[in-house]
Amino acid sequence: MSASAERQKAIVGKLARGSLLSRIAGHGRRPLRLTAVPRDHVEGDRARGDALLAGRFILGDQSLSLADLDFGQLEPGDALADSIEEFSWLRDLAAASGRDRGARVAEALTGRWLVAHGTKVDSAWRPDLWGTRILFWTAYAPYVLSSRDQGYRSALLNTLARGARHLATTADKAPPGLKRITAWSGVVTASLILQGGLPRIARAESGLMRALAAAQFEDGGLMSRCPHEQVLLVDRLGLLRAAYFAAKQELPDGLESAAAAALAALHGVTMGDGALSSWQGGNPWHAARLAALIEGCGLRARPLRQARGWGYQRLSALGTIVVVDSAPPPPSAMAARGCASTLALELSDGPQRLIVNCGGPGPLPSALPAELVEALRSTAAHSVLTLDDANSTAILADGGMGKGVEDVHVERHEDNDSSRLVVAHDGYVRGYGLVHERSLRLGNDGKEVSGQDKLVPKGRKKIREVAPYAIRFHLAPGVEAVPTADGMGALIRSRGAPPWNFRCRGAMLTIEESLAIDGSGHPHATIQLVIVGETSALGTSVAWQFRRSS
């Protein structure tokens, strides 16, 4: 046996015995078994699972050979490294293989992780990583605990117990938001599933509810206002519910309500094709993956239409869907890279997207240039009015959000004929003395979306002469626009929906190049309708309309 193999065997043997302190302290007795195995009903990504079986780990535009994988050399905080360390890929592996074949891959990688990180508290013991790891190690215990090697099994169970104890004392040190919720979800799951953990469940539940209260609006949306994070929130809470059911323990009412509200908020930002609308640096993701999550999470909820905290208003009628950003950007503490997108909208007709925001790379590794990623956060990268080429909320050089939108006024009315929405923000008051107000009306037959953008004077600041504005509507990839002869409209054509006519009044229409980021984080060339004009200190008003031809 080589020196390296001898060392690995010694490390696993040490983990199997547990630490001296844990053997002396009564609260740290070695768990001999899991009391139950939660069942994950979410179907994984089979393509990624096939790649794992073939010896490659794939995430976004990056990949890594499993033969070259050294857990000890992974860079902390790197998206690829975190994805490997958290073991959520077990779901994809299970989608591509049966237990016997998948367990060989899963146990080999788990054993290598134990050798690299099992005996010391290091970057791989970050609270959110441990929280996710516990959720997936327990849900896929048949894949990581099928071995007949008792030394390996004991090493894994002892490390899992040590990780849970460590997490119970460090979960509140995780950043507020999804990461802290994930950490406490791991503590609760360990209390439910590890032998002897139930006496600690009350404290774990209390920590989780605190984390949710600090990160989730009453309407269910995360304060990061990021749809991609909302997807993960629903996933984490779905796995947690599965742990309660497996342990035959009653799910707290507050937790069940938070999970259902989270799903309703997520539904509220999906478009007609079943994928996400693009907000806060995100992109549509993949409709099939989102459908698998919603189907498998065990929750049911209707789309949230009027979200005050989450901040996305949803109008829908007979297959036509409009989603509007009706809140300030998220605070930097909750979202590292928020966007100046207040009052922007997306529009779809059935499964066909018509008007979109440019989007961003989302959470996956991307080959997009850093300069482009920053530009995609700007107001101009969203389907909304931009005044004097300025962002409605400043984007700082360090990536944070500066001054801009603080107050957003929302009025909504429903009647037998239409849904009407009036939203106004103060992002341009400080610099220009103007409030931006956007009015929308969606007819109940789904055939007409009419709107009006106003710049209304407010405050002491005045424009000396005039300032240019541009009202942008970025078209989805594959959607064409043919201008009308009078320059005030365009015919919008796509393969997936009937033609729509666009008209504007009060300014001139131009058609310019644009781009949109797809669910894999790749850019696609497209075009945008741009209404251009100038405003004085007295303000201005521009009306526009999208109408389906048939």
C-alpha positions as CSV (number, residue, x, y, z in Angstrom):
1,M,0.0,0.0,0.0
2,S,1.3,3.5,-0.9
3,A,2.2,6.1,1.7
4,S,-0.8,8.2,0.4
5,A,-3.2,5.3,0.8
6,E,-1.9,4.5,4.3
7,R,-2.4,8.2,5.3
8,Q,-6.0,8.2,3.9
9,K,-6.8,4.9,5.7
10,A,-5.4,6.4,9.0
11,I,-7.5,9.5,8.6
12,V,-10.7,7.6,7.9
13,G,-9.9,5.4,10.9
14,K,-9.6,8.4,13.1
15,L,-12.9,9.8,11.9
16,A,-14.6,6.4,12.5
17,R,-13.5,6.5,16.1
18,G,-14.6,10.1,16.7
19,S,-12.6,12.7,18.6
20,L,-11.5,12.1,22.2
21,L,-13.6,15.0,23.3
22,S,-16.8,13.6,21.7
23,R,-16.2,10.2,23.3
24,I,-15.8,11.8,26.7
25,A,-18.7,14.3,26.4
26,G,-22.1,12.6,26.7
27,H,-23.8,15.0,24.2
28,G,-21.4,14.0,21.5
29,R,-22.0,10.2,21.4
30,R,-21.4,8.7,17.9
31,P,-24.6,8.2,15.9
32,L,-24.7,4.6,14.9
33,R,-27.4,5.2,12.2
34,L,-29.8,7.6,10.7
35,T,-33.2,7.3,12.2
36,A,-34.9,7.9,8.8
37,V,-34.0,8.8,5.2
38,P,-35.9,11.8,3.7
39,R,-37.1,11.3,0.2
40,D,-36.2,14.0,-2.4
41,H,-39.0,14.1,-5.0
42,V,-37.2,16.7,-7.2
43,E,-35.9,15.2,-10.4
44,G,-32.2,16.1,-11.0
45,D,-30.5,17.2,-14.2
46,R,-29.8,14.0,-16.0
47,A,-27.2,15.6,-18.3
48,R,-25.1,16.7,-15.4
49,G,-25.5,13.2,-13.8
50,D,-24.4,11.6,-17.0
51,A,-21.3,13.8,-17.0
52,L,-20.5,12.8,-13.4
53,L,-20.7,9.1,-14.4
54,A,-18.4,9.9,-17.3
55,G,-15.9,11.5,-14.9
56,R,-16.6,15.3,-15.2
57,F,-18.3,17.8,-13.0
58,I,-20.1,20.5,-15.0
59,L,-21.4,23.8,-13.7
60,G,-22.4,26.6,-16.2
61,D,-19.5,27.2,-18.5
62,Q,-17.0,25.5,-16.3
63,S,-16.1,21.8,-15.9
64,L,-13.6,19.8,-13.9
65,S,-12.3,16.3,-14.3
66,L,-13.1,14.1,-11.3
67,A,-9.7,12.4,-11.7
68,D,-8.1,15.8,-11.1
69,L,-10.4,16.8,-8.3
70,D,-8.5,17.7,-5.1
71,F,-11.0,18.8,-2.4
72,G,-8.1,20.3,-0.4
73,Q,-7.2,22.7,-3.3
74,L,-10.7,24.0,-4.2
75,E,-10.8,27.8,-3.9
76,P,-13.2,29.0,-1.1
77,G,-16.1,31.0,-2.4
78,D,-15.7,30.0,-6.0
79,A,-19.1,28.9,-7.5
80,L,-17.7,25.7,-8.9
81,A,-16.0,24.8,-5.7
82,D,-19.0,25.6,-3.6
83,S,-21.3,23.5,-5.8
84,I,-18.9,20.5,-5.4
85,E,-18.5,21.0,-1.7
86,E,-22.2,21.2,-0.9
87,F,-23.0,17.8,-2.5
88,S,-26.3,19.0,-4.2
89,W,-25.0,17.2,-7.3
90,L,-26.1,13.9,-5.7
91,R,-29.6,14.7,-7.0
92,D,-28.2,14.9,-10.6
93,L,-26.3,11.7,-10.1
94,A,-29.4,9.9,-8.9
95,A,-31.3,11.1,-12.0
96,A,-28.8,9.5,-14.2
97,S,-28.1,6.2,-12.5
98,G,-29.5,3.5,-10.2
99,R,-28.2,3.2,-6.6
100,D,-25.5,0.6,-7.3
101,R,-23.7,2.5,-10.0
102,G,-24.3,5.9,-8.5
103,A,-23.1,4.9,-5.1
104,R,-19.7,4.0,-6.5
105,V,-19.2,7.5,-7.7
106,A,-20.8,9.2,-4.7
107,E,-18.9,7.2,-2.1
108,A,-15.6,7.7,-3.8
109,L,-16.1,11.4,-3.8
110,T,-17.4,11.5,-0.3
111,G,-14.4,9.5,0.9
112,R,-12.1,12.0,-0.7
113,W,-14.0,14.9,0.9
114,L,-13.6,13.2,4.3
115,V,-9.9,12.8,3.9
116,A,-9.5,16.5,2.9
117,H,-11.9,18.1,5.4
118,G,-13.1,15.6,7.9
119,T,-10.5,16.1,10.6
120,K,-10.3,19.9,10.6
121,V,-12.6,22.9,10.6
122,D,-11.7,24.9,7.5
123,S,-13.4,26.7,4.6
124,A,-15.4,23.6,3.7
125,W,-17.1,24.0,7.1
126,R,-18.8,27.2,6.2
127,P,-22.3,27.2,7.7
128,D,-24.2,27.4,4.4
129,L,-22.1,24.6,2.9
130,W,-22.7,22.4,5.9
131,G,-26.4,23.1,5.8
132,T,-26.7,22.1,2.2
133,R,-24.5,19.1,2.7
134,I,-26.6,17.8,5.6
135,L,-29.8,18.2,3.5
136,F,-28.3,16.2,0.6
137,W,-26.3,13.6,2.5
138,T,-29.4,12.6,4.5
139,A,-31.7,12.7,1.4
140,Y,-29.3,10.6,-0.6
141,A,-28.0,8.4,2.2
142,P,-28.5,5.3,0.0
143,Y,-25.8,6.7,-2.4
144,V,-23.3,7.8,0.2
145,L,-23.9,5.1,2.9
146,S,-24.2,1.9,0.8
147,S,-20.7,0.7,1.4
148,R,-20.1,-2.4,3.6
149,D,-16.9,-0.7,4.8
150,Q,-17.8,0.0,8.4
151,G,-14.8,2.3,8.8
152,Y,-16.1,4.5,6.0
153,R,-19.7,4.4,7.3
154,S,-18.7,5.3,10.8
155,A,-16.3,8.1,9.5
156,L,-19.1,9.6,7.5
157,L,-21.7,9.4,10.3
158,N,-19.3,10.8,12.9
159,T,-18.3,13.7,10.6
160,L,-22.0,14.4,9.9
161,A,-22.7,14.6,13.6
162,R,-19.6,16.8,14.2
163,G,-20.7,19.0,11.4
164,A,-24.2,19.3,12.8
165,R,-22.9,20.3,16.3
166,H,-20.5,22.8,14.7
167,L,-23.4,24.2,12.6
168,A,-25.6,24.6,15.7
169,T,-23.1,27.1,17.1
170,T,-22.2,28.9,13.9
171,A,-25.4,29.1,11.8
172,D,-26.1,32.6,13.0
173,K,-22.7,33.7,11.8
174,A,-23.7,33.0,8.2
175,P,-24.7,36.1,6.2
176,P,-28.3,37.0,6.6
177,G,-30.6,35.7,3.9
178,L,-30.6,32.4,2.0
179,K,-27.2,31.3,3.5
180,R,-28.4,31.6,7.1
181,I,-31.7,29.9,6.3
182,T,-29.8,27.1,4.6
183,A,-27.5,26.7,7.6
184,W,-30.4,26.5,10.1
185,S,-32.2,24.1,7.8
186,G,-29.3,21.8,8.1
187,V,-29.4,22.0,11.9
188,V,-33.1,21.2,11.9
189,T,-32.6,18.2,9.5
190,A,-29.8,16.8,11.6
191,S,-31.9,17.1,14.7
192,L,-34.7,15.1,13.0
193,I,-32.6,12.5,11.2
194,L,-29.5,11.8,13.3
195,Q,-29.9,9.4,16.2
196,G,-30.4,11.3,19.5
197,G,-31.1,14.6,17.8
198,L,-34.8,15.2,18.7
199,P,-34.1,16.8,22.1
200,R,-32.4,19.6,20.2
201,I,-35.2,20.2,17.7
202,A,-36.9,23.2,19.5
203,R,-33.7,25.2,19.5
204,A,-33.0,24.4,15.9
205,E,-36.6,25.4,14.8
206,S,-36.3,28.6,16.7
207,G,-33.0,29.5,14.9
208,L,-34.6,28.7,11.5
209,M,-37.7,30.9,12.2
210,R,-35.4,33.7,13.2
211,A,-33.4,33.3,10.0
212,L,-36.6,33.3,7.9
213,A,-38.0,36.4,9.7
214,A,-34.8,38.3,9.0
215,A,-34.7,37.4,5.3
216,Q,-38.2,36.8,4.0
217,F,-40.9,39.4,3.5
218,E,-44.4,38.7,4.9
219,D,-45.5,37.9,1.3
220,G,-42.9,35.1,1.0
221,G,-40.3,36.7,-1.2
222,L,-36.6,37.0,-0.1
223,M,-35.3,40.5,0.7
224,S,-32.6,39.9,-1.9
225,R,-35.5,40.1,-4.4
226,C,-33.6,37.6,-6.5
227,P,-35.7,34.9,-8.3
228,H,-32.7,32.5,-8.5
229,E,-32.3,32.7,-4.7
230,Q,-36.1,32.2,-4.4
231,V,-35.7,29.0,-6.3
232,L,-33.2,27.7,-3.8
233,L,-35.3,28.8,-0.9
234,V,-38.2,26.7,-2.1
235,D,-35.8,23.8,-2.7
236,R,-34.3,24.1,0.8
237,L,-37.7,24.2,2.5
238,G,-39.0,21.3,0.4
239,L,-36.1,19.1,1.5
240,L,-36.7,20.2,5.1
241,R,-40.3,19.2,4.8
242,A,-39.3,15.8,3.5
243,A,-37.1,15.4,6.7
244,Y,-40.1,16.1,8.9
245,F,-42.2,13.6,7.1
246,A,-39.5,11.0,7.2
247,A,-39.0,11.5,10.9
248,K,-42.7,11.4,11.4
249,Q,-42.6,14.7,13.2
250,E,-45.2,17.5,12.9
251,L,-44.2,20.4,10.8
252,P,-44.5,23.8,12.6
253,D,-47.3,25.9,11.2
254,G,-45.0,28.9,10.8
255,L,-42.6,26.9,8.7
256,E,-45.3,25.5,6.5
257,S,-46.7,29.0,5.9
258,A,-43.3,30.4,5.1
259,A,-42.7,27.5,2.6
260,A,-46.1,28.0,0.8
261,A,-45.6,31.8,0.7
262,A,-42.1,31.3,-0.8
263,L,-43.5,29.2,-3.6
264,A,-46.3,31.7,-4.3
265,A,-43.7,34.4,-4.6
266,L,-41.7,32.3,-7.0
267,H,-44.8,31.5,-9.1
268,G,-45.4,35.3,-9.3
269,V,-42.2,35.9,-11.3
270,T,-42.6,33.1,-13.8
271,M,-43.6,33.8,-17.4
272,G,-45.8,32.0,-19.8
273,D,-43.1,29.5,-20.8
274,G,-42.7,28.4,-17.2
275,A,-39.3,29.9,-16.7
276,L,-38.3,33.0,-14.6
277,S,-38.4,36.6,-15.5
278,S,-35.0,38.3,-15.4
279,W,-34.4,40.4,-12.3
280,Q,-31.5,41.2,-10.0
281,G,-28.8,39.9,-12.4
282,G,-30.7,36.7,-13.1
283,N,-31.9,35.0,-16.2
284,P,-34.8,32.7,-17.2
285,W,-33.0,29.6,-16.0
286,H,-34.6,26.4,-17.4
287,A,-38.4,25.8,-17.5
288,A,-38.0,22.0,-17.2
289,R,-35.8,22.3,-14.1
290,L,-38.1,24.8,-12.5
291,A,-41.1,22.6,-13.2
292,A,-39.3,19.6,-11.7
293,L,-38.6,21.6,-8.5
294,I,-42.2,22.9,-8.2
295,E,-43.6,19.4,-8.9
296,G,-41.3,17.7,-6.4
297,C,-41.1,20.2,-3.5
298,G,-44.4,19.0,-2.1
299,L,-45.9,22.5,-1.9
300,R,-48.8,24.0,-3.8
301,A,-49.6,27.7,-4.2
302,R,-51.1,30.2,-6.6
303,P,-48.9,32.9,-8.1
304,L,-48.5,35.9,-5.9
305,R,-50.0,38.8,-7.9
306,Q,-49.6,41.8,-5.6
307,A,-46.3,41.7,-3.7
308,R,-45.6,44.7,-1.6
309,G,-42.4,43.4,0.0
310,W,-41.1,41.0,-2.7
311,G,-41.9,43.9,-5.0
312,Y,-43.1,42.2,-8.3
313,Q,-46.6,43.0,-9.5
314,R,-48.1,40.4,-11.8
315,L,-50.9,41.1,-14.3
316,S,-52.4,38.2,-16.2
317,A,-55.3,37.5,-18.5
318,L,-56.0,34.6,-20.8
319,G,-52.4,33.7,-21.3
320,T,-50.9,37.2,-21.4
321,I,-48.6,37.9,-18.4
322,V,-46.9,41.1,-17.4
323,V,-44.5,41.2,-14.4
324,V,-43.4,44.6,-13.1
325,D,-40.6,45.6,-10.7
326,S,-42.4,47.8,-8.2
327,A,-39.9,48.2,-5.4
328,P,-36.5,49.7,-4.7
329,P,-33.4,47.6,-5.4
330,P,-32.5,45.2,-2.6
331,P,-30.1,46.5,0.1
332,S,-26.4,45.6,-0.5
333,A,-26.4,43.5,2.7
334,M,-29.0,41.2,1.1
335,A,-27.8,41.2,-2.5
336,A,-24.2,41.7,-3.6
337,R,-25.2,42.8,-7.1
338,G,-28.7,44.3,-7.3
339,C,-30.0,46.1,-10.4
340,A,-31.4,49.6,-11.1
341,S,-34.6,48.1,-12.5
342,T,-37.4,49.8,-10.7
343,L,-40.6,50.0,-12.9
344,A,-39.2,47.7,-15.6
345,L,-41.5,45.1,-17.0
346,E,-41.6,41.8,-18.9
347,L,-44.4,40.6,-21.2
348,S,-45.3,37.2,-22.6
349,D,-48.1,35.8,-24.7
350,G,-48.6,32.2,-23.9
351,P,-45.2,30.4,-24.0
352,Q,-43.8,33.2,-26.2
353,R,-41.8,35.9,-24.5
354,L,-42.1,39.3,-26.1
355,I,-40.6,42.0,-23.9
356,V,-37.8,41.1,-21.6
357,N,-35.0,42.6,-19.5
358,C,-31.5,41.8,-20.7
359,G,-30.8,39.6,-17.7
360,G,-27.5,38.5,-16.3
361,P,-25.3,35.5,-15.6
362,G,-27.2,34.4,-12.5
363,P,-25.5,32.2,-9.9
364,L,-23.6,30.0,-12.4
365,P,-20.0,30.5,-13.6
366,S,-20.1,32.4,-16.9
367,A,-17.8,33.5,-19.6
368,L,-19.5,36.9,-19.8
369,P,-16.9,39.8,-19.6
370,A,-17.0,41.6,-16.2
371,E,-17.7,44.9,-17.9
372,L,-20.8,43.4,-19.6
373,V,-22.0,41.9,-16.3
374,E,-21.9,45.3,-14.7
375,A,-23.6,47.0,-17.7
376,L,-26.4,44.4,-17.4
377,R,-27.2,45.8,-14.0
378,S,-28.0,49.3,-15.4
379,T,-31.4,50.8,-15.9
380,A,-30.8,50.8,-19.7
381,A,-30.5,47.0,-19.6
382,H,-34.2,46.8,-18.5
383,S,-37.5,47.6,-20.2
384,V,-38.1,50.9,-18.6
385,L,-37.5,54.7,-18.9
386,T,-34.0,56.0,-18.5
387,L,-33.5,59.7,-17.9
388,D,-30.3,61.4,-19.2
389,D,-28.6,58.0,-19.5
390,A,-28.5,57.9,-15.6
391,N,-29.4,54.9,-13.5
392,S,-32.5,55.3,-11.4
393,T,-30.4,54.0,-8.5
394,A,-26.6,54.5,-8.6
395,I,-24.4,51.5,-9.1
396,L,-21.1,52.0,-7.2
397,A,-17.6,51.1,-8.3
398,D,-17.4,48.5,-5.5
399,G,-20.5,46.7,-6.8
400,G,-22.9,48.1,-4.2
401,M,-26.0,50.2,-4.7
402,G,-25.8,53.9,-4.0
403,K,-28.4,56.7,-3.8
404,G,-31.5,56.6,-5.9
405,V,-34.9,54.9,-5.5
406,E,-36.1,55.0,-1.9
407,D,-39.8,55.3,-2.1
408,V,-42.1,53.5,-4.6
409,H,-45.8,54.3,-4.7
410,V,-48.1,51.5,-5.9
411,E,-51.8,51.6,-6.8
412,R,-53.7,48.7,-8.2
413,H,-57.3,48.3,-9.3
414,E,-59.2,45.3,-10.7
415,D,-62.6,45.4,-12.4
416,N,-64.6,43.4,-14.9
417,D,-62.7,44.9,-17.9
418,S,-59.1,45.2,-16.9
419,S,-56.3,45.2,-14.3
420,R,-54.7,48.6,-13.8
421,L,-51.4,49.4,-12.1
422,V,-49.8,52.8,-11.3
423,V,-46.3,52.7,-9.9
424,A,-44.0,55.7,-9.3
425,H,-40.4,56.0,-8.0
426,D,-38.3,58.9,-6.7
427,G,-35.0,57.8,-8.1
428,Y,-34.6,60.9,-10.4
429,V,-35.9,63.5,-7.8
430,R,-32.5,64.1,-6.2
431,G,-30.7,64.8,-9.5
432,Y,-33.5,66.1,-11.8
433,G,-36.5,67.1,-9.6
434,L,-38.7,64.5,-11.5
435,V,-40.7,61.5,-10.4
436,H,-41.0,58.6,-12.9
437,E,-44.6,57.3,-13.0
438,R,-45.6,54.3,-15.1
439,S,-49.3,53.4,-15.6
440,L,-50.3,50.0,-17.0
441,R,-53.6,48.5,-18.1
442,L,-54.1,44.9,-19.2
443,G,-57.5,44.1,-20.7
444,N,-59.2,41.0,-19.4
445,D,-59.2,39.5,-22.8
446,G,-55.4,39.5,-22.8
447,K,-55.2,41.3,-26.1
448,E,-54.0,44.7,-25.1
449,V,-51.4,46.1,-22.8
450,S,-51.5,49.9,-22.7
451,G,-49.2,52.1,-20.7
452,Q,-48.0,55.6,-20.0
453,D,-44.7,56.9,-18.7
454,K,-44.7,60.3,-17.0
455,L,-42.0,62.5,-15.6
456,V,-43.7,64.6,-12.9
457,P,-42.0,67.6,-11.2
458,K,-41.3,67.3,-7.5
459,G,-38.9,69.0,-5.1
460,R,-36.6,72.0,-5.5
461,K,-34.2,70.6,-8.0
462,K,-34.9,71.8,-11.5
463,I,-33.5,71.0,-15.0
464,R,-32.0,74.1,-16.4
465,E,-33.0,73.4,-20.0
466,V,-33.9,69.9,-21.1
467,A,-32.8,66.4,-20.5
468,P,-33.1,63.4,-22.9
469,Y,-35.0,60.3,-22.0
470,A,-35.3,56.8,-23.6
471,I,-38.1,54.3,-22.9
472,R,-36.8,50.9,-23.8
473,F,-38.6,47.6,-24.6
474,H,-36.0,44.9,-25.1
475,L,-37.5,42.2,-27.4
476,A,-36.9,38.5,-26.6
477,P,-34.5,36.6,-28.8
478,G,-36.2,35.6,-32.1
479,V,-38.8,38.3,-31.9
480,E,-38.7,40.7,-34.9
481,A,-40.0,44.3,-35.2
482,V,-41.0,46.0,-38.5
483,P,-41.4,49.7,-38.1
484,T,-44.5,51.5,-39.5
485,A,-44.1,54.2,-42.1
486,D,-45.0,57.0,-39.7
487,G,-42.2,56.1,-37.3
488,M,-44.6,55.8,-34.4
489,G,-45.1,52.1,-34.2
490,A,-43.9,48.6,-35.2
491,L,-45.3,45.2,-36.0
492,I,-43.9,42.6,-33.6
493,R,-43.6,39.1,-35.0
494,S,-42.5,35.8,-33.5
495,R,-42.9,32.1,-34.2
496,G,-44.7,31.4,-30.9
497,A,-47.5,33.9,-30.8
498,P,-49.7,36.0,-33.1
499,P,-48.3,39.3,-34.3
500,W,-48.6,42.3,-31.9
501,N,-48.9,45.9,-32.9
502,F,-46.9,48.5,-31.0
503,R,-47.8,52.2,-31.0
504,C,-46.5,55.2,-29.1
505,R,-47.7,58.8,-28.8
506,G,-45.7,61.8,-27.6
507,A,-42.2,60.9,-28.9
508,M,-40.4,59.2,-31.7
509,L,-39.7,55.4,-31.9
510,T,-36.4,53.9,-33.0
511,I,-35.2,50.3,-33.2
512,E,-31.8,49.5,-31.9
513,E,-29.6,46.5,-31.2
514,S,-29.8,44.7,-27.8
515,L,-29.0,41.4,-26.2
516,A,-30.6,39.0,-23.8
517,I,-29.0,36.4,-21.6
518,D,-30.5,32.9,-21.7
519,G,-31.0,30.3,-19.0
520,S,-27.5,29.0,-19.3
521,G,-25.9,32.5,-19.0
522,H,-25.1,32.9,-22.7
523,P,-25.8,36.2,-24.6
524,H,-28.1,36.3,-27.7
525,A,-28.3,39.2,-30.1
526,T,-31.8,40.8,-30.2
527,I,-33.3,44.3,-30.7
528,Q,-35.1,46.9,-28.7
529,L,-37.9,49.4,-29.3
530,V,-36.7,52.7,-28.0
531,I,-39.0,55.8,-27.5
532,V,-36.7,58.9,-27.4
533,G,-37.5,62.5,-26.5
534,E,-36.5,65.3,-24.2
535,T,-38.1,66.6,-21.0
536,S,-38.1,70.0,-19.4
537,A,-38.5,70.9,-15.7
538,L,-42.2,70.8,-16.4
539,G,-42.1,67.0,-17.0
540,T,-43.5,65.0,-19.9
541,S,-45.9,62.2,-20.8
542,V,-45.6,59.4,-23.3
543,A,-48.4,56.9,-24.1
544,W,-47.8,53.5,-25.7
545,Q,-49.7,50.3,-26.5
546,F,-49.1,46.7,-27.3
547,R,-52.1,45.1,-29.0
548,R,-52.4,41.5,-30.3
549,S,-53.5,41.4,-34.0
550,S,-55.8,38.4,-33.6
